[in-house]
Amino acid sequence: MLDPQALFSIKLSLKVATVSVMMIFILGLPLSYALAKKDFPLKNLVDTLITLPLVFPPVVTGYLLLLILGRNGPVGSVLYKLFNTGIVFTWYGAVVASFVAGFPLFVKSSKAAIESVDENLIKVSYTLGKSELYTFFKVVLPLAKSGIIAGLVLSFARALGEFGATLMLAGNIPFKTNTIPLEIYSAVSGGDFERANILTAVSAGISIVIIYLINRLSQEGKRW
């Protein structure tokens, strides 16, 4: 049976992954559309910066976030001055780490899906006098939804399994920031392999569900 600390890690991981994916969707969808269909200054630079977390070691990503969001960082210092608090070593830090880790996966998947939408269909909508916003919601989004949903699922999986950046930014504080990967690490470090095995099985079960969803979405996307 799982102890309260392990159960907390499961609940926290699901909470962190859910909140981070909501943020990813809200911020990532318009950016994906802009990268796919718009030309603007420094577009390649923006695309490159978004991709960096995919190639950086997670610990490096976490360290950079710590420099930015720490008490003496450019963003962290402002938070401390305005609110007398910060996000380092809190579950909010885990959300930020998961957001940064999962954001590129969603943007890349959504961008590719939006780029695949036939430009002629978009032009027809404009010819009929429809606005760009209407065309996005009624034409682009329905045709690209398979790739967008797949991006969300991948981002959720990445957020759920984030370790290095979370450890650097949020720490591994029992009943506060101990997500499933951190709890498994603690269990193995302490020689509690039975506990680690159970948590691994839980994580594997969630991952299997995620892979199943991705496969279903891919099959539906082919039929569409």
Secondary structure, DSSP 8 states (H G I E B T S, - for coil): ---HHHHHHHHHHHHHHHHHHHHHHHHHHHHHHHHHH---TTHHHHHHHHHHHHHS-HHHHHHHHHHHHSTTSTTHHHHHHHHS--STTSHHHHHHHHHHHHHHHHHHHHHHHHHTS-HHHHHHHHHTT--HHHHIIIIIHHHHHHHHHHHHHHHHHHHHH--HHHHHHT---TTTT--HHHHHHHHHHTT-HHHHHHHHHHHHHHHHHHHHHHHHHHHHHHH-
